[in-house]
Amino acid sequence: MPEVYKDKEDYLVWIGMTDAVKEGVWKMTGTDKIVAFFDWYTGEPQNESNDPTGQDCAAFYSRGNFKWADINCSSRTAFVACEKSKQN
């Protein structure tokens, strides 16, 4: 497994989403497509006020049964970014 953010039993895996341009409007990086499905962990996204740079990236959260959490985009994580082509 690659080196990822790890705090005891917590693992975060970035899933290619950000709301850095407009808070609360989640988009896929690279395509700017607005995300229409969400699977946030309870209380997320929270954009912690004690994080001066904000929490503008989304990640799978292992302790939260791999539901999503918002994290600081500079956090060291593994990443997954897949996109399926539209079928005609």
N, C-alpha and C positions, 0 to 999 in steps of 0.2 A: 504494500500500500504506500502511495506517495506520502511525503511529509505534509501533514495538514494541521490546521489549528486543532489542538487537543487540550482539553482541560478536564482532567480526571476521565470521565467516560463520555465526554461531549465530543462529537465530531461534526464539523460543518462542511458541506459540499456545495459550492456556489453553483446555481442552476441557470445562470445567464440572464437574469432579470435585474432591472434597476429602475428606480424612480428618481434618479438624480436630476433630471431636467425639470420635472414638476412633481412635488410631493404627493404621493397617493396614486399617481398614474404610472403603473408598472408596464415597462416595455422590455422586449427582448433586445439585448445588445446585438449590434451588427445588422439587424433588420428594422429596428424601431417599431415593430409590430406591437400593438397594445395587447396585453395579456388579458384574456377573458375568463380564465379559470384560476381559482385560488384554493390553496390547501394549507392555510396558515395554522400554526400551532396556537393554542389558546393564549390570548393576550397579544398576539402578533398581528400585523406589524406594529411595533411600538415606538420606533425612532427615538431611542433613549435620549433624554434631554441632557444626561451627563456625558454624552459622547459629542465633543465639540465639532467633529467633522460629519456627524450624522450617520444614519444607518440606511444607506440607499441601495444596497444589494440584497438579494434574496438567496437563501441557502437551505438545503435539507438539514434538519437538526436531529441528530441521532437520539438524543435523550427525549425528544418529542415525537418518537415513533416515526421519524423522518418526514414529519410535517414541516412546513416552511417557517423560517425566522428571518427577520430583516437584520442585516449585519453591516458593519462598517466595510466599505468597499476595499479598504487597504488591508483587511484581515487576511491572514495567510490561510488559504483553503485549497482543497482539491476542487476540481470543477467538472461539470457536465454541461455541454451545450450541444444539443441535437435539434435538428429541424427536419420534419418530414415534408417532402415535396407535395404540392397540391396535385391531386389526381384529376384528370379530365374526365 
